[in-house]
Structures are given as structure tokens and as C-alpha cells.
Amino acid sequence: MDTFWMIIFYCVLIFISVIGPFSLFYYDCDDEDPLSTKICTAIKYEFFCALAVVVIFLATYFFLSTSSLPYTLIKCPSNSFEPSKANQASVSSNCQYDTGFSFDYSTGFNSYMVSLMSFVGWLYNKVPFNCISLNRIFCSSIGSYIRIY
């Protein structure tokens, strides 16, 4: 099951970084251009887009893949947990609290990719389709009104 989900998240990565931008660049070319010119222009822009994705992905992985988790070490004498001394005041007064410790946790590449693609995939879905599309419908209706009159 883990392999299945890794395939899904790698497909999201490929769609967001390769297929989506290539289709945008391809359809952004002039309609009068020949097919080979459209494809070459889209591949040229896609190269720069893929380069930016790789640089951003690797930079965020190297800087954000390690977490430092702080914790407090509590040292209590063995006799402080007797049933007669079970109230919180006696336990906390006998215990010693040491702060300033941290545990460094480094995530693997697959775990980092899954978390980043979950966030970026969510943004990729929400921002264009909820924000830009609503504005495009509004601008399209104004444009059609202007062309009619």
C-alpha cells in the first residue's frame, strides 16, 4: 500500500512540475505558429520551469528536512512515586526538571516529498480553480457584453 501512495504522490509531482506547465506554455503560443514551433517554445519554457522546481525542491529539502524537537528531562527519586505521596505537589517538589534538550529528527526524501506534494498539490488545486477561474468568468462575461454592443 505504501508503494501505491508513493506512485500517486510522484504522479502529483510530475503533473504539477511537467504536464501542467507544459500544457499552459503550449496553449499560450500563437495559433498561427506551426506545431513544431509551439512544441519547441513549450519545451524551452518547460526547461526553465523544471529547473526552478528542482532548485526549490532541493533547497527546501536541505533546509527544512531536519526538525529539532525540544523536550524536558524529569528526574525523580524512586521513592517519590509511593502511593502515600501520590498527590502532584509532593511529586513535583521532589523531582528535578532539566530543560534545554532537543532531539534532531531527519526525514527521508520520500516522506519529505509526500508532505511537500500534499501542500503544493492542495495549493495547485485551490488557487487557480477557486480564485483565478472566478475572475476569468467575470472578465469573460464583460468581454462578451462589450462585443455584443
VOBA-1610 file (N, C-alpha, C; in pm, whole numbers, padded with zeros to 5 digits, always signed):
BEGIN
Met+00082-00119+00000Met+00000+00000+00000Met+00087+00126+00000Asp+00203+00119+00068Asp+00293+00234+00068Asp+00344+00264-00073Thr+00372+00160-00149Thr+00419+00179-00287Thr+00311+00245-00372Phe+00187+00207-00352Phe+00077+00268-00425Phe+00069+00418-00399Trp+00078+00458-00272Trp+00069+00600-00240Trp+00192+00678-00286Met+00309+00614-00285Met+00426+00682-00338Met+00412+00707-00488Ile+00355+00611-00559Ile+00329+00629-00702Ile+00232+00744-00723Ile+00128+00753-00642Ile+00030+00862-00653Ile+00097+00997-00630Phe+00180+01009-00526Phe+00244+01137-00497Phe+00350+01172-00601Tyr+00419+01075-00657Tyr+00512+01104-00766Tyr+00434+01148-00892Cys+00316+01093-00913Cys+00232+01139-01024Cys+00188+01284-01004Val+00157+01319-00880Val+00124+01459-00850Val+00243+01549-00879Leu+00363+01506-00840Leu+00483+01583-00868Leu+00504+01601-01019Ile+00487+01496-01095Ile+00504+01505-01240Ile+00398+01593-01302Phe+00274+01582-01255Phe+00167+01665-01311Phe+00191+01812-01280Ile+00230+01843-01156Ile+00249+01983-01117Ile+00372+02044-01182Ser+00478+01966-01196Ser+00603+02025-01245Ser+00628+02005-01393Val+00560+01910-01460Val+00587+01884-01602Val+00463+01902-01689Ile+00360+01825-01664Ile+00244+01822-01754Ile+00165+01952-01749Gly+00138+02002-01629Gly+00061+02126-01615Gly+00129+02246-01680Pro+00255+02275-01645Pro+00322+02389-01709Pro+00341+02372-01859Phe+00372+02249-01905Phe+00389+02229-02049Phe+00260+02260-02124Ser+00147+02214-02072Ser+00020+02242-02140Ser-00012+02392-02139Leu+00021+02460-02029Leu+00000+02605-02025Leu+00088+02677-02126Phe+00215+02638-02135Phe+00307+02701-02230Phe+00268+02669-02374Tyr+00222+02549-02399Tyr+00183+02509-02534Tyr+00062+02590-02581Tyr-00039+02601-02498Tyr-00159+02673-02539Tyr-00143+02824-02530Asp-00034+02870-02472Asp-00007+03014-02468Asp+00057+03063-02597Cys+00107+02972-02681Cys+00168+03011-02809Cys+00061+03061-02906Asp+00105+03134-03008Asp+00013+03184-03109Asp-00049+03070-03188Asp-00174+03088-03227Asp-00243+02984-03303Asp-00188+02970-03445Glu-00131+03075-03498Glu-00081+03071-03635Glu+00055+03001-03646Asp+00124+02982-03534Asp+00255+02917-03538Asp+00239+02770-03577Pro+00338+02715-03647Pro+00332+02571-03677Pro+00348+02487-03550Leu+00310+02363-03560Leu+00311+02273-03445Leu+00451+02258-03385Ser+00552+02248-03471Ser+00688+02230-03421Ser+00736+02352-03341Thr+00698+02471-03384Thr+00735+02593-03312Thr+00666+02598-03176Lys+00539+02558-03171Lys+00467+02556-03044Lys+00533+02460-02946Ile+00566+02340-02996Ile+00625+02239-02909Ile+00764+02283-02862Cys+00846+02339-02951Cys+00980+02385-02912Cys+00973+02498-02811Thr+00880+02591-02829Thr+00863+02701-02734Thr+00818+02648-02599Ala+00725+02555-02599Ala+00677+02498-02473Ala+00787+02420-02402Ile+00868+02346-02476Ile+00978+02271-02415Ile+01083+02366-02358Lys+01110+02477-02428Lys+01207+02574-02380Lys+01161+02636-02248Tyr+01035+02677-02241Tyr+00983+02734-02116Tyr+00972+02627-02007Glu+00941+02506-02047Glu+00930+02396-01951Glu+01065+02365-01888Phe+01172+02378-01964Phe+01305+02356-01909Phe+01332+02451-01794Phe+01300+02579-01812Phe+01322+02676-01705Phe+01229+02651-01586Cys+01109+02609-01613Cys+01015+02576-01506Cys+01063+02454-01427Ala+01109+02352-01497Ala+01159+02231-01431Ala+01286+02262-01351Leu+01370+02349-01405Leu+01491+02390-01333Leu+01453+02462-01203Ala+01355+02550-01210Ala+01310+02621-01089Ala+01250+02523-00988Val+01173+02425-01034Val+01114+02326-00943Val+01224+02244-00874Val+01324+02201-00949Val+01433+02122-00891Val+01511+02204-00789Val+01542+02329-00822Val+01617+02414-00729Val+01536+02438-00601Ile+01408+02471-00615Ile+01324+02495-00498Ile+01308+02368-00416Phe+01285+02255-00482Phe+01264+02129-00411Phe+01389+02089-00334Leu+01507+02095-00396Leu+01629+02056-00328Leu+01667+02155-00218Ala+01647+02284-00243Ala+01680+02383-00140Ala+01591+02366-00017Thr+01462+02346-00038Thr+01374+02326+00077Thr+01403+02193+00145Tyr+01441+02092+00070Tyr+01474+01964+00133Tyr+01597+01976+00222Phe+01701+02043+00174Phe+01823+02053+00255Phe+01805+02144+00376Phe+01717+02244+00367Phe+01699+02336+00479Phe+01583+02300+00571Leu+01484+02227+00523Leu+01365+02201+00603Leu+01342+02054+00637Ser+01431+01966+00600Ser+01405+01823+00622Ser+01444+01776+00762Thr+01510+01860+00840Thr+01550+01823+00976Thr+01473+01907+01076Ser+01415+01840+01174Ser+01340+01910+01279Ser+01413+01893+01411Ser+01413+01997+01491Ser+01468+01991+01625Ser+01353+01995+01723Leu+01331+01885+01793Leu+01219+01872+01885Leu+01268+01890+02028Pro+01228+01999+02095Pro+01273+02019+02234Pro+01198+01929+02331Tyr+01265+01892+02438Tyr+01199+01813+02542Tyr+01260+01848+02678Thr+01187+01814+02783Thr+01230+01838+02920Thr+01257+01703+02986Leu+01372+01691+03048Leu+01409+01569+03118Leu+01367+01584+03265Ile+01288+01490+03313Ile+01239+01494+03450Ile+01306+01380+03528Lys+01379+01418+03632Lys+01446+01319+03717Lys+01377+01320+03853Cys+01325+01204+03892Cys+01257+01192+04020Cys+01323+01079+04099Pro+01334+01095+04231Pro+01382+00983+04312Pro+01282+00868+04309Ser+01329+00750+04328Ser+01242+00633+04317Ser+01134+00629+04424Asn+01156+00691+04540Asn+01056+00687+04646Asn+00949+00794+04630Ser+00958+00879+04528Ser+00858+00986+04513Ser+00729+00936+04452Phe+00726+00813+04402Phe+00605+00761+04341Phe+00533+00659+04430Glu+00553+00669+04561Glu+00481+00581+04652Glu+00335+00622+04657Pro+00245+00528+04681Pro+00102+00562+04687Pro+00069+00668+04792Ser+00144+00673+04900Ser+00116+00773+05003Ser+00151+00914+04955Lys+00243+00923+04861Lys+00285+01055+04810Lys+00233+01076+04668Ala+00114+01033+04640Ala+00064+01037+04503Ala+00012+01173+04460Asn-00001+01268+04551Asn-00051+01398+04508Asn+00055+01472+04426Gln+00013+01564+04344Gln+00100+01631+04248Gln+00205+01719+04316Ala+00171+01779+04426Ala+00264+01871+04492Ala+00387+01799+04544Ser+00367+01683+04606Ser+00483+01612+04659Ser+00570+01554+04548Val+00509+01511+04439Val+00586+01456+04328Val+00667+01566+04260Ser+00603+01680+04234Ser+00674+01787+04164Ser+00779+01853+04252Ser+00761+01852+04383Ser+00862+01914+04468Ser+00987+01826+04480Asn+00972+01696+04464Asn+01086+01605+04474Asn+01158+01585+04342Cys+01097+01625+04233Cys+01154+01600+04101Cys+01239+01717+04055Gln+01333+01686+03969Gln+01422+01786+03912Gln+01396+01794+03762Tyr+01372+01915+03710Tyr+01341+01936+03569Tyr+01462+01997+03499Asp+01509+01930+03397Asp+01620+01980+03317Asp+01568+02014+03178Thr+01582+02140+03139Thr+01537+02184+03006Thr+01659+02209+02917Gly+01632+02239+02794Gly+01739+02270+02701Gly+01785+02152+02618Phe+01714+02042+02626Phe+01749+01926+02545Phe+01667+01929+02416Ser+01723+01874+02312Ser+01648+01865+02187Ser+01685+01736+02114Phe+01589+01689+02039Phe+01606+01568+01959Phe+01596+01607+01813Asp+01700+01582+01736Asp+01700+01616+01594Asp+01645+01498+01515Tyr+01542+01526+01438Tyr+01477+01423+01356Tyr+01491+01461+01210Ser+01549+01374+01131Ser+01568+01399+00989Ser+01473+01310+00910Thr+01395+01371+00823Thr+01301+01294+00742Thr+01371+01242+00616Gly+01319+01134+00563Gly+01371+01080+00439Gly+01317+01157+00320Phe+01373+01130+00205Phe+01331+01202+00084Phe+01185+01174+00049Asn+01142+01048+00060Asn+01004+01014+00026Asn+00905+01080+00120Ser+00935+01082+00250Ser+00845+01147+00346Ser+00836+01296+00320Tyr+00950+01356+00290Tyr+00950+01500+00262Tyr+00873+01529+00133Met+00892+01445+00032Met+00822+01466-00094Met+00671+01453-00075Val+00628+01357+00005Val+00485+01339+00029Val+00426+01461+00098Ser+00493+01512+00200Ser+00440+01629+00271Ser+00441+01753+00183Leu+00545+01773+00106Leu+00551+01890+00018Leu+00448+01881-00094Met+00432+01763-00153Met+00335+01748-00261Met+00191+01758-00209Ser+00167+01718-00085Ser+00034+01734-00028Ser-00001+01882-00019Phe+00093+01962+00029Phe+00069+02105+00043Phe+00063+02175-00093Val+00161+02148-00178Val+00166+02214-00309Val+00051+02167-00397Gly+00017+02039-00390Gly-00096+01989-00468Gly-00226+02053-00425Trp-00241+02076-00295Trp-00361+02143-00246Trp-00365+02287-00298Leu-00251+02358-00292Leu-00246+02495-00345Leu-00271+02497-00495Tyr-00214+02401-00566Tyr-00229+02395-00710Tyr-00375+02374-00750Asn-00449+02305-00667Asn-00590+02282-00693Asn-00675+02402-00652Lys-00649+02459-00537Lys-00736+02563-00482Lys-00718+02699-00548Val-00595+02744-00563Val-00573+02880-00610Val-00622+02902-00753Pro-00580+02822-00851Pro-00626+02852-00987Pro-00776+02830-01006Phe-00828+02724-00951Phe-00966+02690-00981Phe-01066+02770-00897Asn-01028+02814-00779Asn-01121+02889-00697Asn-01105+03039-00711Cys-00985+03088-00727Cys-00963+03232-00733Cys-00958+03284-00877Ile-00869+03228-00957Ile-00847+03280-01091Ile-00966+03249-01181Ser-01024+03132-01169Ser-01135+03095-01257Ser-01256+03183-01235Leu-01284+03219-01112Leu-01398+03307-01086Leu-01375+03444-01150Asn-01252+03496-01141Asn-01222+03624-01205Asn-01230+03612-01356Arg-01187+03499-01410Arg-01190+03478-01555Arg-01333+03473-01606Ile-01422+03411-01532Ile-01563+03407-01572Ile-01621+03548-01574Phe-01587+03627-01473Phe-01635+03764-01465Phe-01581+03847-01582Cys-01450+03836-01610Cys-01390+03911-01721Cys-01444+03862-01855Ser-01471+03735-01868Ser-01526+03680-01991Ser-01666+03734-02017Ser-01746+03744-01913Ser-01881+03797-01932Ser-01877+03945-01969Ile-01784+04021-01915Ile-01770+04162-01953Ile-01726+04173-02099Gly-01629+04088-02138Gly-01582+04089-02277Gly-01691+04054-02375Ser-01774+03957-02342Ser-01883+03920-02433Ser-01988+04031-02439Tyr-02008+04102-02329Tyr-02103+04215-02329Tyr-02051+04327-02419Ile-01921+04353-02414Ile-01862+04459-02495Ile-01871+04422-02644Arg-01847+04294-02679Arg-01852+04253-02819Arg-01994+04258-02875Ile-02093+04239-02790Ile-02231+04241-02838Ile-02272+04384-02873Tyr-02233+04479-02791Tyr-02277+04617-02814Tyr-02166+04696-02871
//
